[in-house]
Amino acid sequence: MKKLFLTLSLILIFSVFFTGIALAQDTAPSDDEVNAIAKQLYCPVCENTPLDVCPTEACRQWRELIRDMLAEGKTEQEIKDYFVANYGARVLSEPPRTGFNWFVYIVPPVLILIGAYILFNSFRAWTKPRVAESGAGRGKEAKPSAGDDEYIKRLEEELKKRK
């Protein structure tokens, strides 16, 4: 019993003295965290290329800048604001929902609804059977007017001359 007590005491003492100080984990942001923000930004140099896949040296430096800003504790919105302040709103993958930019969000759904309405009405008109006109105009031929009669007379004379 004494040996067990002595062994447990030694284990407890060693565990207290030989435990290392638990340090906070490394605050360096991972590539996934950097790319999560970088994919929401477009390269200011290349046209229509997201920052997370752009192979240029400038984009690599901007990704490192994002990594440094994340390590400083800046939020995603603060990083986006920094890029907008330096390069304009064109670097954002999604235009800000203010002012004239609302048309980007409103016009496409409205055009789709209008197109669907037109298409629906066209299909309905194509599949609807056409109603035949009533007997008006059948059996009775309209008499030619005086002008038509004169034309017909001249036409008949011309045809007789050719025979």
C-alpha positions in Angstrom: 0.0 0.0 0.0 2.9 2.3 0.8 4.5 1.5 -2.6 1.2 2.4 -4.4 0.9 5.6 -2.4 4.5 6.5 -3.1 4.2 5.7 -6.8 1.0 7.8 -7.2 2.6 10.6 -5.3 5.7 10.6 -7.5 3.5 10.5 -10.7 1.6 13.5 -9.4 4.7 15.4 -8.5 6.4 14.7 -11.9 3.2 15.5 -13.7 3.0 18.9 -12.0 6.7 19.8 -12.5 7.3 18.4 -15.9 4.3 19.6 -17.8 5.2 22.3 -20.3 3.4 25.5 -20.4 0.5 25.3 -22.8 1.0 28.0 -25.4 -1.7 29.3 -27.6 -1.8 27.7 -31.0 -0.1 29.4 -33.9 -2.1 32.4 -35.1 -0.9 32.1 -38.7 -4.0 31.7 -40.9 -4.3 28.6 -43.0 -4.4 28.6 -46.8 -8.1 27.7 -46.6 -8.8 30.8 -44.6 -6.8 33.0 -47.0 -8.5 31.4 -50.1 -12.0 31.8 -48.6 -11.4 35.6 -48.7 -9.3 35.6 -51.9 -12.0 33.8 -53.9 -14.4 36.7 -53.1 -11.9 39.1 -54.7 -10.9 39.5 -58.3 -7.3 40.3 -59.4 -7.0 44.0 -60.1 -4.4 43.3 -62.8 -5.9 40.3 -64.6 -9.4 40.5 -66.1 -12.1 38.3 -64.6 -9.6 36.1 -62.6 -10.4 35.3 -58.9 -7.5 36.2 -56.6 -7.3 32.7 -55.2 -6.4 31.0 -58.5 -4.5 33.8 -60.3 -1.0 32.7 -61.0 0.7 36.1 -61.2 3.3 37.3 -58.7 1.1 40.3 -57.8 -1.8 38.0 -56.8 0.6 35.8 -54.7 1.7 39.0 -52.9 -2.0 40.0 -52.3 -2.7 36.6 -50.9 0.2 37.1 -48.5 -1.2 40.5 -47.6 -4.5 38.8 -46.8 -2.7 36.3 -44.7 -0.8 39.1 -42.8 -4.1 41.0 -42.3 -5.8 37.9 -40.9 -2.8 37.3 -38.6 -3.3 40.9 -37.3 -6.8 40.0 -36.4 -8.6 41.9 -39.2 -12.0 40.7 -40.2 -13.1 39.6 -43.7 -15.1 42.8 -44.2 -12.1 44.9 -43.2 -9.9 43.1 -45.7 -12.5 43.6 -48.4 -12.8 47.3 -47.5 -9.0 47.7 -47.8 -9.0 46.2 -51.3 -12.0 48.3 -52.4 -10.3 51.4 -51.0 -7.1 50.7 -52.9 -8.4 49.1 -56.2 -12.1 50.1 -56.5 -15.3 48.1 -56.3 -14.4 46.1 -59.4 -12.2 43.8 -57.3 -15.3 42.4 -55.5 -16.8 39.2 -56.9 -20.2 40.4 -55.9 -21.0 44.1 -56.5 -22.1 46.0 -53.4 -25.8 46.3 -53.1 -26.0 50.0 -53.2 -27.1 52.6 -55.7 -27.1 51.6 -59.4 -25.7 48.2 -58.5 -29.2 47.1 -57.4 -30.0 46.7 -61.1 -27.7 43.7 -61.2 -29.9 42.0 -58.6 -33.3 43.1 -59.9 -33.1 43.1 -63.7 -32.2 39.4 -64.4 -35.1 38.0 -62.3 -37.5 40.5 -63.8 -36.4 39.6 -67.4 -36.7 35.9 -66.6 -40.2 36.4 -65.3 -41.2 38.4 -68.4 -39.7 35.8 -70.7 -41.5 33.0 -68.9 -44.8 34.9 -69.2 -44.3 35.5 -73.0 -43.3 31.8 -73.5 -46.3 30.6 -71.5 -48.7 32.7 -73.6 -47.0 31.6 -76.8 -47.3 28.0 -76.0 -50.9 28.4 -75.0 -51.7 30.2 -78.3 -49.9 27.5 -80.3 -51.8 24.7 -78.6 -55.2 26.4 -78.7 -57.3 25.1 -81.7 -58.3 27.8 -84.1 -62.0 28.3 -84.5 -63.2 28.0 -88.1 -65.1 31.0 -89.4 -68.8 30.7 -89.9 -70.4 30.2 -93.3 -70.2 33.9 -94.1 -68.4 34.4 -97.5 -69.0 30.8 -98.6 -71.2 30.0 -101.6 -71.4 33.7 -102.6 -68.6 35.2 -104.5 -68.1 38.9 -104.2 -68.8 40.8 -107.4 -65.8 42.6 -108.8 -66.0 46.3 -108.6 -66.0 48.5 -111.7 -62.2 48.9 -111.5 -61.6 45.2 -111.3 -64.0 44.5 -114.1 -62.1 46.9 -116.5 -58.8 45.1 -115.6 -60.3 41.7 -116.2 -61.6 42.9 -119.7 -58.1 44.1 -120.6 -56.5 40.9 -119.4 -58.9 38.7 -121.4 -58.2 40.8 -124.5 -54.5 40.4 -124.1 -54.8 36.7 -123.7 -57.0 36.5 -126.9 -54.3 38.4 -128.8 -51.6 35.9 -127.8 -53.5 32.9 -129.1 
